[in-house]
Amino acid sequence: MAGVDIVVIVLLSIAGMLFLTLQSGLAATVVRRVVAVPIGWLSSIAVGFVMSAAMGPSVQ
């Protein structure tokens, strides 16, 4: 049973990271369109990760 629990934890962690990446990509796209200044993808994805990380505690 312990092996099954570890597999479930790993799969949930992978799913969480995929969701965070997709959410950050969406936020990066919005930031690139709203801000009229040309910014790079790396900067906008970093802003997306920060926005996603800040949303969790602020919503709760």
Secondary structure, DSSP 8 states (H G I E B T S, - for coil): -HHHHHHHHHHHHHHHHHHHHHHHHHHHHHHHHHS-S---HHHHHHHHHHHHHHHHHHH-
